Amino acid sequence: MSRQNRRAALWGPLCQWGLLCLGALQVHAQIDVRLLCGDGAEAGASVQVTIAASVPETTPLGAFDAVLSWDPDQLSFLSIADGDYGDLSANTSRADAGQVNFNSFDSAGRQGAVSLAVFTFEAIGTDNASISLALEIAEISAA
């Protein structure tokens, strides 16, 4: 399958400190990418956000390039870790400004439920504040 370029943005509420955050974006044929976070937290607590994909058997995910953005006045970037997709490459040079670019590839492709990356932030905004994240899928391609 040929490489597909796709630009799309996903805005999802990141907790009203205590709510589950879930956003979805269909980016390539039948590949759905989701933004998931656990329970919210009070200011000063850690917040974990997982970027996950649901990939059908007919379209194995070969590679992706994405950007996660947030309001740096409400969240402070702590880390990004590999999901179960594979080795992740991340550019965190703009993390203080609220943006991280991340990508990975798997020549064999992956199918099924796959976590692409796991971000950890410190909540620095006001308790019970509504926070948004933006996920842009700059490129995605099948194996």
Buried (B, 14 or more C-beta within 10 A) or exposed (E): EEEEEBEEEBEBBBBEBEEEBEBBBEBBEEBBBBBBBEEBBEBEBEBBBBBBBBBEEEBBBBBBBBBBBBBBEBBBBEEBEBBEBBEBEBEEEBBEEBBBBBBBBBEEBBBEEBBBBBBBBBBBBEEEBEBBBBBBBBBBBBB
